Amino acid sequence: MDERDTRAGATGGVDDVERAHLVDPRDTSFRIGRWGPPEDLAPLVRRYWVPTWSVPDARETEQRVLQYPVCLLVVADSYARFYGVQPGLSTTTLRGTGWAVGVMLQPAAGSLLVGGSVAPWTGRHADVADALAATASRPDVDALVAGVRADMAADATAEAAQRSATDRVGAFLRRYLPVDDEGRLVDAVVAAVEDDPNLLRVGQLCERFGVTERTLQRLTRRRLGLTPKWLVQRRRLHEAAGRLRTGGTTLADLAAELGYADESHLSRDFRRVTGMTPGAFAARFTHPTP
């Protein structure tokens, strides 16, 4: 079991998932507890995350995420939602005081929860009961949401309450085991893209798995709502964000390492998705102002 707990302000490190969270290092209005699932749920759940926040006065803070190619399940005090993959930049505005209990699913899991292709969910979200209507009864979903809210009611910042809530969600998700063969294949495809920095073209991915590009397109469209090309591009942007945070490299060297023709192509892709140039991003994360 992965029992790492990364909380804002507690560590200067950035793990493979956290690098996707483009948080301003000066923002101290929130904290996030993160941990992995028990071993039996690992085929469905990649990570739990539990943010709590308190934004002073009438201000607001925007959370920006370069989402991984997975669906999300989120229960908060005022909503409970299923999220398809956001192909661009995912943004959430925090106001006042609140909390959420989130599940970062495995690539295979979204389709199991909605009972079919996740393509219609790309860039969309809906109430959990509506999204899971084909696979879970409304009373079961309502009981899950009510239970999570009861767990978090006394003290949402207490780790015991947060762990109780994620355990409750995990118990609900066990109904979707085991993962099917196609799901295991799409998990392997995503893992290959994420783990191999030398995998820069869709053709390489097809060769590795012995499938045609058309077959791969159909698989990722059905199970992720995305294209294989998007997978490669998103992984490169995740790497770029992580490297820009740590510094120690030039933009030209980074572009070459990530397989871009030149630094202008990297800059264009990075700015198109994040809204920031690599230089502005690096300055914001490696040289934060007091």
PyMOL commands that set and color helices and strands:
alter all, ss='L'
color gray80, all
select helices_A, chain A and resi 18-20+39-41+109-114+119-121+128-131+138-153+159-176+181-195+202-209+213-224+228-246+251-257+263-274+278-286
alter helices_A, ss='H'
color red, helices_A
select strands_A, chain A and resi 30-35+45-54+60-65+72-76+80-83+90-95+97-105+125-127
alter strands_A, ss='S'
color yellow, strands_A
deselect
rebuild
show_as cartoon
